[in-house]
Amino acid sequence: MQEDPTALLKKHGKTFNFARIFLGEKTGIAAARLYRFCRVVDDIADESDDKVEAKHILEGLSAAIVNNNSADPVVGDFLALCAEFDIDRHNGVTLIEGVSEDLSTQALLQQADLIQYAYKVAGVVGLMMAPILGANKQGAKFAIDLGIAMQLTNIARDVMEDANMGRRYVPAEWLGDLSAEQIALASEQDKAKVQLAIAKLLRLAEEYYESGLAGLYYLPSRNRRAIAVAAYSYREIGRKLQTHNCQYWDGRVVVSNFQKIKLSGQVLWHLTRGKLAKLPEKHRVTLHTYLKQP
């Protein structure tokens, strides 16, 4: 029996659960169902002690999606969600492909690899979430960008945590030959180099946030508020990290509920005053230069 999707969201997706209060009940539950699918897939890769077995399980889920086989309860609910909201189910395959990359040592080489990874594990989630939120199809590319922005924020926040797991998502072209192990040691010699790379990562994230927030224009007004709250809250993580000079060894940066409430007020003010998503904007093609899929 699957866990209640809203319970899973409350437990693991605190920022998105906070934003969910701005959605209607039906949309909120559908969004939580998509989150549940993504979380289950992610946990298979992150929590399994047997990487070979985890790879086998993920391949099975991917095959079930391709074959539209709803026998597995995880895939079954995902396929039902896709049918209900006209979501391309193959986006789920892309997500699994990206998550599966974490089963082997992660040491990304170039910015292109970083953006492509962020697309697979998060940009594609934005793409799947868009129809649930009632987005105009013109908003799809912007939804991808918001997902990428949030993933870049995640990577910036979790540099030390990932390094301790032997993962380095910050590309080598920004860090030279610095390994995950060296990042985890956080020697005085290496700290400055990593701090500069994190600052660069957050500047890149800001470009994608600007596009993602512009795309809110294509959402119904109620759902526009919810996603803006989630975006502002996530972006605040990066801004707090910048305020602390990107000192990645100090522990995970968090945004308190009080801060989220303040940011929610800021969102409502910006929407009311027309400072956010007031007019349609042309999508910046350069943001998708590295993507294998539009």
Protein Blocks (a to p, Z undefined) as FASTA:
>chain_A
ZZdfklmmmmmmmmlmmmmmmpcfklmmmmmmmmmmmmmmmmmmmmpmblklmmmmmmmm
mmmmmnopakbmklmmmmmmmmmnopafklmmmmmmmmmmmmpccddfbfmlmmmmmmmm
mmmmmmmmmmmnopafklmmmmmmmmmmmmmmmmmmmmmmmmmnopafbcfklnojacfk
lmmnopaklmmmmmmmmmmmmmmmmmmmmmmmmmmmmpcfklmmmmmmmmmmmmmmmmmm
mmnoopaknopadddfklmmmmmmmmmmmmmnopgokbccdddfklmmmpcbZZ
